[in-house]
Amino acid sequence: MSWATVSAADSVPSQVALINDAIEQGWRDYEIRPAPEVDDATWCRRVYLDVIGRIPTLEELKTFLDSKGNDKRAKLVDQLLYDDKYTEEYANHWGSIWTNVLIGRSGGTDRRSMTSRDGMQKYLRDSFATNKPYNTMVYELVTAEGTTKPGTDKFNGAVNFLVDKVNDENGVLATSSTSRIFLGQQVQCTQCHNHPFNQWKQQKFWEFNSFFRQTRSLRRFVDGTRDIDHAELVSEDFAGEAGDPNDALVFYELRNGLTKVAYPVFTDGTEIAKSGYVSEVNRRQELGRLMLESEFLDKMAVNRIWSHFLGFGFTKPIDDLGPHNPASHPALLEDLAKEFRKNSYDTKQLITWITLSRPYQLKALLGPANEIDDPSIGEMPKFSRFYLRQMSAEQLYQSLVSSTNAGGGGSYEEQERQRREWMQQFVVAFGTDEGDEATTFNGSIPQALMLFNGDLVKNATSIKPGSFLDQLSQSGRSPRDRLTDLFMAGLARRPNKNEMTIAGKLMVARKGNEKEMLQDMWWAILNTNEFIMQH
């Protein structure tokens, strides 16, 4: 299917053309030729992974490959986003992504933490299930009041974003996280001194910080004990550091020891009233309102979601949109941000535009015609190919569970508990002031071996009655068909000649027991880097 037929399809929105024109202009400017378009099977695997967080089942893949029409890709995107049967997976996937962005992979797992991971996830899952506009979600996260834990009085899951960030150090973490995550403005370096390379000055940090000074997290105990049950985020009057709530100021110290004064002023210079009385001015609500008016809100959202689908954002890091950090396609970032705002911050529409755009259809091929397009060595991305990247640990888990019936089943809570236990082996928290962390899930061979001998893969490669391999062994016309299905299920491609030969030798070694041969091959497929790559 040529690209022309896709863009000719009536169902393709004008924003797709906007993306294509800008990206293709970049190719012409750099005199590069993009990689060819990827085949349907690989594209199908790609879009399932990115939109709902797992690879397609064999049945889903076959259904897509058998479907006809120039607009089959557009129809699949539509189905994954709007068909009720995928709503739960879509909401879980994006809920997980945003939980990790807002509170980190380890947020809410420490006994001393006030954050309820379940509360955060519930709020986000519900938001994505109802396709809540992005700006509404941001406003709620920044202004929320209430309790952290589902089932408690005054429960409001949105408070979990700030509940652990406001009490310590006068809300420094709330300041840096809010500005970085939602506005792409990195203020954390200016807390103690002016930043040498960007326009953020120390004064601006403390002005932004002043918006959080009416906010407190309170511990709520289990009745009659000293055990913390949950926390509550409240707004309370702030007397200011000089003790006058009518003129509630904040002091901060310059490097040379001089003390200066800050009041709540937004990053664009907009001031709000100086009173610390919540009844006169609710500072977080004012902050939420000002953030919704900022073009940086729109750009940051587009940049984050673009990088999720294409592997790189328009800036690196994605959450730094300062003037010292130019974007690879500044006009496109601006235009897409405007379209996102114009379309009521509908995340599903933004996803549709990106997944139907030409760069998202390309092979992951770096060749002589586009060899300068290598952002992994610091070059600006040109999006002339699909950038190979590893699945996240969450995507790997979901893929193993869904495509091979390897899940333990049970209630949502039970499944979530199993997934969380499995994920914990990969999270390393760095004790930095930003609460940074990394996943050690890096696809190295020893790790893969450690991983793939675990229970999850034992279940995925089981041949007991009703298992994926058991069902597969009873399908198709011949061993060759079944082997092909195995490769399609795991890698969205047919086996090559060499792999066919290996299967033949295994069949001999297994004395003609086809099910055991398939089990060996499936274990090998799950152990390849190709399986854990998004390509």
SULFEN-V96579 format. One line per field, one symbol per residue. phi: phi as a letter, one per 40 degrees, with the letter a starting at -180 (. if undefined). A space follows every 10 residues. Layout:
phi = ???
This chain:
phi = .ccdcccccc cccccccdcd cccccccccc fbbccccccc cccccdcccc cbgacccdcc ccdccccbhc bcccccddcc cbcdcbdccd ccccccdccc ccbgcbdgcc cccccbcccc ccdccccccc fcddccccdc ccbdbhbcbd gccgcadccc cbdcbcccff gccccccccc cbbgbcbccc dbacccbbcc bddcdccccd ccccbbbbcb ccdgbbccca bbcbbbdbcg cbgbccbccb cabcccgccb bbbcbcccgc cbdccccdcc accccccdcc cccccccccc cccccdcccb gbccbbcccb bcccbcccbd ccdccccccc cccffcdccd ccdcccccdc ccccbbbdcb cccbccbgcc cbfcaccdac dcdcccdccc cccbfcccgg cdcccccccc cccccbcbcc ccccgcaabc cbgccdcdcd ccccddcdcc bcbcdgcdcc cccbbgcadc cccccccccc bfacccdccc cdcccccccc fgcccccccc cccccccccd ccccb
